[in-house]
Amino acid sequence: MKRLLAGLLGLALLSACGGAPTQADQGKNATLLAGALRSADVAGMGFNLDEQLLIHGGDIPSGQAIQLHATAGNGELRDGAAEFGYDVQQGSQSSGYDMRIVDGKLFVRKKGASAWKATPVVNTTTLMPALRLDVVRETVLLAASVSSGALGHVAAGFDRKYVVQPAADQVEQLLSITVTGATEQQFLKTASAEVDVYLTVPDNKLARVEVHVSGTDPSNGEQSQITCSLDLHSARVSAIQAPADAQLVDPGSILS
């Protein structure tokens, strides 16, 4: 144990003294993270998710805001699909849903109901950006920058935190906003994003993903701020299937 702690301390000191990572080091870090994200998805994992969403401006009356707290517990993901319960708290009101992500669609039904709705998941990334491991992986590979791993202590041992600064296209993807030309430049002036990826030490398995993103939609002036975290753990996950029947709806109607 003493040798392990001494070794970890030495690694921490080297990381602290190494300065900003070179372009080559950033590329290696991005490849490492992308591999861990891919491996977690292929192997199958259990997860818990927590998200805070704040929207104001635009058509929302001045001084008011839409504020949501969403959680998902005992979820499972595998091969680009996911299945989980999704609970939303807005003020004194709460709603519960069953959700699945399969074949590029988000399937939703209210808890206790039998009918499913479906919509393209690409248009609903704001509901759970940290869970979209395909989007996070793409964000890592196309990132503007990827930090060196900072050693930290967690309940089960140690992990390394890598800070990813997404490129412009990935900021839009994380907020489910499509903008082009002059409108895109206007959006990017208001947008900011950071994705934090945590890998276990020493085996470099995916342990946690955090997404922090904000921006103003140029089409309506709505300002969104999202903080979403995904904690993963080992689990035996069977193949996740789409519901047998679901009604296709627009993204704005998926939770109604």
Number of C-alpha atoms within 10 A of each C-alpha: 6 7 8 9 10 11 12 17 13 12 14 17 13 11 16 14 9 11 9 13 16 13 11 9 14 20 19 14 22 25 15 17 25 21 16 21 22 19 16 21 20 13 14 24 22 21 23 19 23 19 23 19 20 15 19 19 18 15 9 13 9 9 7 10 15 13 15 19 17 20 21 22 15 12 20 26 29 22 18 18 23 26 23 21 20 23 18 18 15 13 10 5 8 12 13 18 19 18 23 27 24 20 13 12 19 26 25 24 21 19 14 9 9 8 12 20 23 24 22 18 21 18 19 20 19 23 21 25 28 28 25 21 21 17 16 27 19 14 24 29 21 19 20 14 19 27 19 23 19 16 22 15 11 10 5 7 10 15 24 22 19 21 19 27 21 25 16 19 16 21 22 22 19 28 25 18 22 15 17 9 7 8 13 17 14 15 23 18 10 13 20 17 22 16 24 20 27 25 23 20 16 11 9 15 20 25 23 21 24 23 22 19 23 22 23 24 25 19 12 10 15 16 18 21 20 22 22 24 23 23 19 22 15 13 14 11 15 10 11 17 13 17 15 6 11 16 12 16 12 11 16 10 11 18 13 8
